[in-house]
């Protein structure tokens, strides 16, 4: 991975990109009016992180379209909540104001944003992401996104992002440390029309989901362990989750009650 800038970056953006690359110990490559594809070919056909004024993008080598953070799905869900509609993730986790939530699989952060809204300023959301560059991308987006109302920006800013392997970190946490522990692993079956999931497959850590992980999550959680998965997934029954079935959705949420 290396860092460069957007095509017409001014000096301020260039300096920010250089500083970011230095902080993350990633090489910085000057753009010099070249295409991303040309720079990648000249730099060992490597993936590229493009630093712009308004957003950060990741270009995987050989792909024309970038991967970037956008909270559009979370925005839709928050507006529904404000309109009095229920969110199945919050129901599955019984997530309330003041709760603490450990999101073991950050992805693009939609569920963490919804959880942060629900727990409020007195709660806590810690989101883990094993892939370093996805963690950087989403953390940067949560901290710098500006195209939203102030209350939503506050919701996003409260989320703590940690680059970590949840399999290992869970083992280090004390008993009953979070109210809710949440997993959204790669589905056992692919939802073809989901562009967000398709993009994430390039960054996802493909670990086995085991009873050992579930037992650690149950130890760490005070209230519930929550799993999001394909509606045909065998994991719900295999690991003892109660399922919130939704007839019109291709994925369900399951939960294990600790209390």
Phi and psi restraints in degrees (value plus and minus 20) as a CYANA .aco file:
   2 UNK   PHI    -156.0  -116.0
   2 UNK   PSI     145.9   185.9
   3 UNK   PHI    -132.1   -92.1
   3 UNK   PSI     116.7   156.7
   4 UNK   PHI    -159.2  -119.2
   4 UNK   PSI    -194.3  -154.3
   5 UNK   PHI    -132.5   -92.5
   5 UNK   PSI     146.2   186.2
   6 UNK   PHI     -83.8   -43.8
   6 UNK   PSI     143.5   183.5
   7 UNK   PHI     -77.1   -37.1
   7 UNK   PSI     -61.1   -21.1
   8 UNK   PHI    -137.0   -97.0
   8 UNK   PSI      26.2    66.2
   9 UNK   PHI     -90.8   -50.8
   9 UNK   PSI     117.6   157.6
  10 UNK   PHI    -104.3   -64.3
  10 UNK   PSI     158.7   198.7
  11 UNK   PHI     -84.2   -44.2
  11 UNK   PSI     -53.9   -13.9
  12 UNK   PHI     -82.1   -42.1
  12 UNK   PSI     -64.3   -24.3
  13 UNK   PHI     -86.5   -46.5
  13 UNK   PSI     -60.3   -20.3
  14 UNK   PHI     -80.0   -40.0
  14 UNK   PSI     -63.5   -23.5
  15 UNK   PHI     -87.1   -47.1
  15 UNK   PSI     -58.7   -18.7
  16 UNK   PHI     -83.9   -43.9
  16 UNK   PSI     -60.1   -20.1
  17 UNK   PHI     -84.6   -44.6
  17 UNK   PSI     -61.6   -21.6
  18 UNK   PHI     -83.9   -43.9
  18 UNK   PSI     -62.7   -22.7
  19 UNK   PHI     -84.3   -44.3
  19 UNK   PSI     -61.8   -21.8
  20 UNK   PHI     -82.0   -42.0
  20 UNK   PSI     -66.2   -26.2
  21 UNK   PHI     -80.8   -40.8
  21 UNK   PSI     -60.3   -20.3
  22 UNK   PHI     -85.9   -45.9
  22 UNK   PSI     -64.0   -24.0
  23 UNK   PHI     -81.3   -41.3
  23 UNK   PSI     -58.3   -18.3
  24 UNK   PHI    -111.9   -71.9
  24 UNK   PSI     -20.2    19.8
  25 UNK   PHI      37.9    77.9
  25 UNK   PSI      24.8    64.8
  26 UNK   PHI    -136.9   -96.9
  26 UNK   PSI     117.8   157.8
  27 UNK   PHI     -80.7   -40.7
  27 UNK   PSI     122.4   162.4
  28 UNK   PHI    -125.1   -85.1
  28 UNK   PSI     113.7   153.7
  29 UNK   PHI    -143.8  -103.8
  29 UNK   PSI     105.7   145.7
  30 UNK   PHI     -85.2   -45.2
  30 UNK   PSI     120.7   160.7
  31 UNK   PHI     -91.2   -51.2
  31 UNK   PSI     -70.8   -30.8
  32 UNK   PHI      29.2    69.2
  32 UNK   PSI      25.4    65.4
  33 UNK   PHI      43.3    83.3
  33 UNK   PSI      -6.7    33.3
  34 UNK   PHI    -107.8   -67.8
  34 UNK   PSI     135.8   175.8
  35 UNK   PHI     -93.1   -53.1
  35 UNK   PSI     137.2   177.2
  36 UNK   PHI     -79.0   -39.0
  36 UNK   PSI     -60.4   -20.4
  37 UNK   PHI     -84.1   -44.1
  37 UNK   PSI     -59.6   -19.6
  38 UNK   PHI     -85.4   -45.4
  38 UNK   PSI     -62.5   -22.5
  39 UNK   PHI     -83.6   -43.6
  39 UNK   PSI     -59.9   -19.9
  40 UNK   PHI     -84.5   -44.5
  40 UNK   PSI     -61.7   -21.7
  41 UNK   PHI     -83.5   -43.5
  41 UNK   PSI     -53.1   -13.1
  42 UNK   PHI    -102.2   -62.2
  42 UNK   PSI     -28.8    11.2
  43 UNK   PHI    -145.1  -105.1
  43 UNK   PSI      39.1    79.1
  44 UNK   PHI      40.9    80.9
  44 UNK   PSI       7.5    47.5
  45 UNK   PHI      33.0    73.0
  45 UNK   PSI      22.9    62.9
  46 UNK   PHI    -113.2   -73.2
  46 UNK   PSI     140.7   180.7
  47 UNK   PHI     -88.8   -48.8
  47 UNK   PSI     138.1   178.1
  48 UNK   PHI    -155.5  -115.5
  48 UNK   PSI     114.4   154.4
  49 UNK   PHI    -124.0   -84.0
  49 UNK   PSI      97.3   137.3
  50 UNK   PHI    -120.3   -80.3
  50 UNK   PSI     101.4   141.4
  51 UNK   PHI    -119.4   -79.4
  51 UNK   PSI      97.3   137.3
  52 UNK   PHI    -140.7  -100.7
  52 UNK   PSI     154.3   194.3
  53 UNK   PHI     -86.7   -46.7
  53 UNK   PSI     -57.8   -17.8
  54 UNK   PHI    -121.5   -81.5
  54 UNK   PSI     -39.9     0.1
  55 UNK   PHI    -184.3  -144.3
  55 UNK   PSI     146.7   186.7
  56 UNK   PHI    -130.5   -90.5
  56 UNK   PSI     120.9   160.9
  57 UNK   PHI    -150.4  -110.4
  57 UNK   PSI     129.1   169.1
  58 UNK   PHI    -134.4   -94.4
  58 UNK   PSI     104.1   144.1
  59 UNK   PHI    -125.7   -85.7
  59 UNK   PSI      93.8   133.8
  60 UNK   PHI     -97.2   -57.2
  60 UNK   PSI     123.5   163.5
  61 UNK   PHI     -81.5   -41.5
  61 UNK   PSI     113.5   153.5
  62 UNK   PHI      71.1   111.1
  62 UNK   PSI     -24.1    15.9
  63 UNK   PHI    -134.5   -94.5
  63 UNK   PSI     119.3   159.3
  64 UNK   PHI    -104.3   -64.3
  64 UNK   PSI     -49.4    -9.4
  65 UNK   PHI    -117.8   -77.8
  65 UNK   PSI     116.0   156.0
  66 UNK   PHI    -102.2   -62.2
  66 UNK   PSI     144.9   184.9
  67 UNK   PHI    -128.8   -88.8
  67 UNK   PSI     110.3   150.3
  68 UNK   PHI    -169.7  -129.7
  68 UNK   PSI     142.1   182.1
  69 UNK   PHI    -101.5   -61.5
  69 UNK   PSI     114.4   154.4
  70 UNK   PHI    -172.2  -132.2
  70 UNK   PSI     106.4   146.4
  71 UNK   PHI    -109.4   -69.4
  71 UNK   PSI       9.2    49.2
  72 UNK   PHI     -80.5   -40.5
  72 UNK   PSI     -64.1   -24.1
  73 UNK   PHI     -84.5   -44.5
  73 UNK   PSI     -61.5   -21.5
  74 UNK   PHI     -83.1   -43.1
  74 UNK   PSI     -59.3   -19.3
  75 UNK   PHI     -79.8   -39.8
  75 UNK   PSI     -63.5   -23.5
  76 UNK   PHI     -81.6   -41.6
  76 UNK   PSI     -64.5   -24.5
  77 UNK   PHI     -86.1   -46.1
  77 UNK   PSI     -59.0   -19.0
  78 UNK   PHI     -87.1   -47.1
  78 UNK   PSI     -58.6   -18.6
  79 UNK   PHI     -84.5   -44.5
  79 UNK   PSI     -56.7   -16.7
  80 UNK   PHI     -85.3   -45.3
  80 UNK   PSI     -59.8   -19.8
  81 UNK   PHI     -83.2   -43.2
  81 UNK   PSI     -61.2   -21.2
  82 UNK   PHI     -84.9   -44.9
  82 UNK   PSI     -46.5    -6.5
  83 UNK   PHI    -106.2   -66.2
  83 UNK   PSI     -13.2    26.8
  84 UNK   PHI      70.9   110.9
  84 UNK   PSI     -14.9    25.1
  85 UNK   PHI    -101.7   -61.7
  85 UNK   PSI     136.7   176.7
  86 UNK   PHI    -110.7   -70.7
  86 UNK   PSI     133.1   173.1
  87 UNK   PHI    -134.6   -94.6
  87 UNK   PSI     104.3   144.3
  88 UNK   PHI     -82.4   -42.4
  88 UNK   PSI     -50.2   -10.2
  89 UNK   PHI     -84.4   -44.4
  89 UNK   PSI     -65.4   -25.4
  90 UNK   PHI     -86.4   -46.4
  90 UNK   PSI     -54.8   -14.8
  91 UNK   PHI     -86.6   -46.6
  91 UNK   PSI     -66.3   -26.3
  92 UNK   PHI     -80.3   -40.3
  92 UNK   PSI     -59.3   -19.3
  93 UNK   PHI    -108.7   -68.7
  93 UNK   PSI     -26.8    13.2
  94 UNK   PHI      29.0    69.0
  94 UNK   PSI      25.0    65.0
  95 UNK   PHI    -101.3   -61.3
  95 UNK   PSI     104.3   144.3
  96 UNK   PHI    -145.1  -105.1
  96 UNK   PSI     148.4   188.4
  97 UNK   PHI     -78.2   -38.2
  97 UNK   PSI     114.4   154.4
  98 UNK   PHI      69.7   109.7
  98 UNK   PSI     -27.6    12.4
  99 UNK   PHI     -91.7   -51.7
  99 UNK   PSI     142.6   182.6
 100 UNK   PHI    -134.7   -94.7
 100 UNK   PSI     113.7   153.7
 101 UNK   PHI    -146.0  -106.0
 101 UNK   PSI     110.4   150.4
 102 UNK   PHI    -126.3   -86.3
 102 UNK   PSI      88.8   128.8
 103 UNK   PHI    -112.3   -72.3
 103 UNK   PSI      88.8   128.8
 104 UNK   PHI     -99.7   -59.7
 104 UNK   PSI     -30.7     9.3
 105 UNK   PHI    -161.1  -121.1
 105 UNK   PSI      62.0   102.0
 106 UNK   PHI     -76.9   -36.9
 106 UNK   PSI     -67.7   -27.7
 107 UNK   PHI      36.8    76.8
 107 UNK   PSI    -150.5  -110.5
 108 UNK   PHI    -109.1   -69.1
 108 UNK   PSI     -19.1    20.9
 109 UNK   PHI      68.7   108.7
 109 UNK   PSI     -14.4    25.6
 110 UNK   PHI     -81.0   -41.0
 110 UNK   PSI     -66.3   -26.3
 111 UNK   PHI     -88.2   -48.2
 111 UNK   PSI     -55.1   -15.1
 112 UNK   PHI     -84.5   -44.5
 112 UNK   PSI     -58.5   -18.5
 113 UNK   PHI     -84.5   -44.5
 113 UNK   PSI     -64.7   -24.7
 114 UNK   PHI     -83.2   -43.2
 114 UNK   PSI     -61.4   -21.4
 115 UNK   PHI     -83.8   -43.8
 115 UNK   PSI     -61.4   -21.4
 116 UNK   PHI     -82.2   -42.2
 116 UNK   PSI     -59.0   -19.0
 117 UNK   PHI     -82.3   -42.3
 117 UNK   PSI     -64.1   -24.1
 118 UNK   PHI     -89.5   -49.5
 118 UNK   PSI     -59.2   -19.2
 119 UNK   PHI    -101.0   -61.0
 119 UNK   PSI     -41.3    -1.3
 120 UNK   PHI      52.2    92.2
 120 UNK   PSI    -193.3  -153.3
 121 UNK   PHI     -88.7   -48.7
 121 UNK   PSI     -39.9     0.1
 122 UNK   PHI    -110.0   -70.0
 122 UNK   PSI     -27.4    12.6
 123 UNK   PHI    -116.4   -76.4
 123 UNK   PSI    -190.6  -150.6
 124 UNK   PHI    -167.9  -127.9
 124 UNK   PSI     118.2   158.2
 125 UNK   PHI    -147.1  -107.1
 125 UNK   PSI      98.0   138.0
 126 UNK   PHI    -131.3   -91.3
 126 UNK   PSI     102.4   142.4
 127 UNK   PHI    -136.4   -96.4
 127 UNK   PSI     107.3   147.3
 128 UNK   PHI    -122.0   -82.0
 128 UNK   PSI     122.4   162.4
 129 UNK   PHI    -163.0  -123.0
 129 UNK   PSI     102.7   142.7
 130 UNK   PHI     -94.8   -54.8
 130 UNK   PSI     -54.6   -14.6
 131 UNK   PHI     -94.9   -54.9
 131 UNK   PSI      99.1   139.1
 132 UNK   PHI     -76.5   -36.5
 132 UNK   PSI     -63.8   -23.8
 133 UNK   PHI     -97.6   -57.6
 133 UNK   PSI     -52.7   -12.7
 134 UNK   PHI     -87.9   -47.9
 134 UNK   PSI     -59.7   -19.7
 135 UNK   PHI     -81.2   -41.2
 135 UNK   PSI     -64.1   -24.1
 136 UNK   PHI     -81.8   -41.8
 136 UNK   PSI     -66.0   -26.0
 137 UNK   PHI     -80.9   -40.9
 137 UNK   PSI     -69.7   -29.7
 138 UNK   PHI     -92.4   -52.4
 138 UNK   PSI     -60.5   -20.5
 139 UNK   PHI     -80.4   -40.4
 139 UNK   PSI     -64.0   -24.0
 140 UNK   PHI     -81.7   -41.7
 140 UNK   PSI     -63.3   -23.3
 141 UNK   PHI     -83.5   -43.5
 141 UNK   PSI     -63.4   -23.4
 142 UNK   PHI     -82.1   -42.1
 142 UNK   PSI     -54.3   -14.3
 143 UNK   PHI    -104.1   -64.1
 143 UNK   PSI     -44.9    -4.9
 144 UNK   PHI    -137.4   -97.4
 144 UNK   PSI     -30.7     9.3
 145 UNK   PHI     -78.1   -38.1
 145 UNK   PSI     115.1   155.1
 146 UNK   PHI    -147.4  -107.4
 146 UNK   PSI     -29.0    11.0
 147 UNK   PHI    -108.4   -68.4
 147 UNK   PSI      44.4    84.4
 148 UNK   PHI    -184.5  -144.5
 148 UNK   PSI     146.0   186.0
 149 UNK   PHI     -87.8   -47.8
 149 UNK   PSI     136.7   176.7
 150 UNK   PHI     -79.8   -39.8
 150 UNK   PSI     -57.5   -17.5
 151 UNK   PHI     -83.8   -43.8
 151 UNK   PSI     -56.3   -16.3
 152 UNK   PHI     -93.6   -53.6
 152 UNK   PSI     -56.6   -16.6
 153 UNK   PHI     -81.0   -41.0
 153 UNK   PSI     -58.9   -18.9
 154 UNK   PHI     -83.4   -43.4
 154 UNK   PSI     -60.4   -20.4
 155 UNK   PHI     -78.9   -38.9
 155 UNK   PSI     -65.0   -25.0
 156 UNK   PHI     -88.4   -48.4
 156 UNK   PSI     -61.1   -21.1
 157 UNK   PHI     -86.1   -46.1
 157 UNK   PSI     -46.3    -6.3
 158 UNK   PHI     -92.7   -52.7
 158 UNK   PSI     -38.4     1.6
 159 UNK   PHI     -92.4   -52.4
 159 UNK   PSI     110.2   150.2
 160 UNK   PHI    -114.5   -74.5
 160 UNK   PSI     106.0   146.0
 161 UNK   PHI    -128.0   -88.0
 161 UNK   PSI     112.3   152.3
 162 UNK   PHI    -148.3  -108.3
 162 UNK   PSI     109.3   149.3
 163 UNK   PHI     -98.8   -58.8
 163 UNK   PSI      89.1   129.1
 164 UNK   PHI    -182.7  -142.7
 164 UNK   PSI     134.0   174.0
 165 UNK   PHI    -108.0   -68.0
 165 UNK   PSI      93.5   133.5
 166 UNK   PHI     -83.6   -43.6
 166 UNK   PSI     -49.0    -9.0
 167 UNK   PHI     -78.2   -38.2
 167 UNK   PSI     -59.6   -19.6
 168 UNK   PHI    -104.0   -64.0
 168 UNK   PSI     -61.0   -21.0
 169 UNK   PHI     -86.5   -46.5
 169 UNK   PSI     -58.5   -18.5
 170 UNK   PHI     -75.6   -35.6
 170 UNK   PSI     -56.8   -16.8
 171 UNK   PHI     -86.0   -46.0
 171 UNK   PSI     -42.8    -2.8
 172 UNK   PHI    -112.0   -72.0
 172 UNK   PSI     -29.5    10.5
 173 UNK   PHI    -105.7   -65.7
 173 UNK   PSI     128.0   168.0
 174 UNK   PHI     -88.4   -48.4
 174 UNK   PSI     143.6   183.6
 175 UNK   PHI     -81.8   -41.8
 175 UNK   PSI     125.2   165.2
 176 UNK   PHI      34.0    74.0
 176 UNK   PSI      20.5    60.5
 177 UNK   PHI    -105.7   -65.7
 177 UNK   PSI     -48.5    -8.5
 178 UNK   PHI    -147.0  -107.0
 178 UNK   PSI     130.0   170.0
 179 UNK   PHI     -87.3   -47.3
 179 UNK   PSI     -62.4   -22.4
 180 UNK   PHI    -152.2  -112.2
 180 UNK   PSI     114.6   154.6
 181 UNK   PHI    -135.0   -95.0
 181 UNK   PSI     107.1   147.1
 182 UNK   PHI    -142.7  -102.7
 182 UNK   PSI     118.5   158.5
 183 UNK   PHI    -146.6  -106.6
 183 UNK   PSI     115.1   155.1
 184 UNK   PHI    -152.9  -112.9
 184 UNK   PSI      51.2    91.2
 185 UNK   PHI     -93.7   -53.7
 185 UNK   PSI     150.5   190.5
 186 UNK   PHI     -79.3   -39.3
 186 UNK   PSI     113.5   153.5
 187 UNK   PHI     -85.2   -45.2
 187 UNK   PSI     130.9   170.9
 188 UNK   PHI     -87.2   -47.2
 188 UNK   PSI     -46.9    -6.9
 189 UNK   PHI    -144.7  -104.7
 189 UNK   PSI     123.9   163.9
 190 UNK   PHI    -103.7   -63.7
 190 UNK   PSI     117.6   157.6
 191 UNK   PHI    -113.7   -73.7
 191 UNK   PSI      83.1   123.1
 192 UNK   PHI     -79.4   -39.4
 192 UNK   PSI     -57.7   -17.7
 193 UNK   PHI    -102.0   -62.0
 193 UNK   PSI     -20.9    19.1
 194 UNK   PHI    -107.4   -67.4
 194 UNK   PSI      79.0   119.0
 195 UNK   PHI     -86.2   -46.2
 195 UNK   PSI     -54.4   -14.4
 196 UNK   PHI     -82.8   -42.8
 196 UNK   PSI     -65.2   -25.2
 197 UNK   PHI     -85.4   -45.4
 197 UNK   PSI     -60.1   -20.1
 198 UNK   PHI     -78.3   -38.3
 198 UNK   PSI     -63.8   -23.8
 199 UNK   PHI     -85.2   -45.2
 199 UNK   PSI     -57.9   -17.9
 200 UNK   PHI     -90.4   -50.4
 200 UNK   PSI     -42.5    -2.5
 201 UNK   PHI     -80.5   -40.5
 201 UNK   PSI     -45.6    -5.6
 202 UNK   PHI     -90.3   -50.3
 202 UNK   PSI     -42.6    -2.6
 203 UNK   PHI    -131.2   -91.2
 203 UNK   PSI     -31.7     8.3
 204 UNK   PHI     -89.7   -49.7
 204 UNK   PSI     119.2   159.2
 205 UNK   PHI    -104.7   -64.7
 205 UNK   PSI     101.3   141.3
 206 UNK   PHI    -113.7   -73.7
 206 UNK   PSI      49.6    89.6
 207 UNK   PHI    -109.3   -69.3
 207 UNK   PSI     131.9   171.9
 208 UNK   PHI     -87.8   -47.8
 208 UNK   PSI     121.5   161.5
 209 UNK   PHI    -116.5   -76.5
 209 UNK   PSI      91.1   131.1
 210 UNK   PHI    -139.2   -99.2
 210 UNK   PSI     145.8   185.8
 211 UNK   PHI     -84.3   -44.3
 211 UNK   PSI     -50.7   -10.7
 212 UNK   PHI     -80.1   -40.1
 212 UNK   PSI     -63.6   -23.6
 213 UNK   PHI     -84.3   -44.3
 213 UNK   PSI     -64.4   -24.4
 214 UNK   PHI     -81.4   -41.4
 214 UNK   PSI     -62.1   -22.1
 215 UNK   PHI     -84.6   -44.6
 215 UNK   PSI     -58.5   -18.5
 216 UNK   PHI     -85.0   -45.0
 216 UNK   PSI     -61.6   -21.6
 217 UNK   PHI     -83.2   -43.2
 217 UNK   PSI     -60.9   -20.9
 218 UNK   PHI     -85.2   -45.2
 218 UNK   PSI     -52.7   -12.7
 219 UNK   PHI     -89.7   -49.7
 219 UNK   PSI     -59.2   -19.2
 220 UNK   PHI     -99.1   -59.1
 220 UNK   PSI     -49.9    -9.9
 221 UNK   PHI    -101.9   -61.9
 221 UNK   PSI     121.7   161.7
 222 UNK   PHI    -110.4   -70.4
 222 UNK   PSI     -55.1   -15.1
 223 UNK   PHI    -132.7   -92.7
 223 UNK   PSI     -78.7   -38.7
 224 UNK   PHI    -168.8  -128.8
 224 UNK   PSI     131.6   171.6
 225 UNK   PHI    -129.5   -89.5
 225 UNK   PSI     110.9   150.9
 226 UNK   PHI    -140.9  -100.9
 226 UNK   PSI     120.1   160.1
 227 UNK   PHI    -148.7  -108.7
 227 UNK   PSI     111.3   151.3
 228 UNK   PHI    -126.1   -86.1
 228 UNK   PSI     110.2   150.2
 229 UNK   PHI    -178.2  -138.2
 229 UNK   PSI     149.8   189.8
 230 UNK   PHI     -78.0   -38.0
 230 UNK   PSI     125.2   165.2
 231 UNK   PHI     -82.5   -42.5
 231 UNK   PSI     -41.2    -1.2
 232 UNK   PHI    -116.8   -76.8
 232 UNK   PSI     -11.8    28.2
 233 UNK   PHI     -81.9   -41.9
 233 UNK   PSI     119.8   159.8
 234 UNK   PHI    -102.7   -62.7
 234 UNK   PSI     -30.0    10.0
 235 UNK   PHI     -85.6   -45.6
 235 UNK   PSI     -55.5   -15.5
 236 UNK   PHI     -76.9   -36.9
 236 UNK   PSI     -71.0   -31.0
 237 UNK   PHI     -92.9   -52.9
 237 UNK   PSI     -59.4   -19.4
 238 UNK   PHI     -81.2   -41.2
 238 UNK   PSI     -57.1   -17.1
 239 UNK   PHI    -127.0   -87.0
 239 UNK   PSI     -12.9    27.1
 240 UNK   PHI      61.7   101.7
 240 UNK   PSI      15.0    55.0
 241 UNK   PHI    -109.9   -69.9
 241 UNK   PSI     117.9   157.9
 242 UNK   PHI     -98.2   -58.2
 242 UNK   PSI     117.0   157.0
 243 UNK   PHI    -130.5   -90.5
 243 UNK   PSI     113.3   153.3
 244 UNK   PHI    -112.0   -72.0
 244 UNK   PSI      76.0   116.0
 245 UNK   PHI    -100.2   -60.2
 245 UNK   PSI     118.5   158.5
 246 UNK   PHI    -149.0  -109.0
 246 UNK   PSI      94.6   134.6
 247 UNK   PHI     -80.9   -40.9
 247 UNK   PSI     -50.8   -10.8
 248 UNK   PHI    -116.6   -76.6
 248 UNK   PSI     -16.1    23.9
 249 UNK   PHI    -134.5   -94.5
 249 UNK   PSI     127.4   167.4
 250 UNK   PHI    -111.0   -71.0
 250 UNK   PSI     -19.6    20.4
 251 UNK   PHI    -155.4  -115.4
 251 UNK   PSI     132.1   172.1
 252 UNK   PHI    -142.4  -102.4
 252 UNK   PSI     144.3   184.3
 253 UNK   PHI    -130.3   -90.3
 253 UNK   PSI     117.9   157.9
 254 UNK   PHI    -142.2  -102.2
 254 UNK   PSI     138.7   178.7
 255 UNK   PHI    -165.1  -125.1
 255 UNK   PSI     131.6   171.6
 256 UNK   PHI    -137.4   -97.4
 256 UNK   PSI     101.1   141.1
 257 UNK   PHI    -103.8   -63.8
 257 UNK   PSI     111.9   151.9
 258 UNK   PHI    -113.3   -73.3
 258 UNK   PSI     -58.2   -18.2
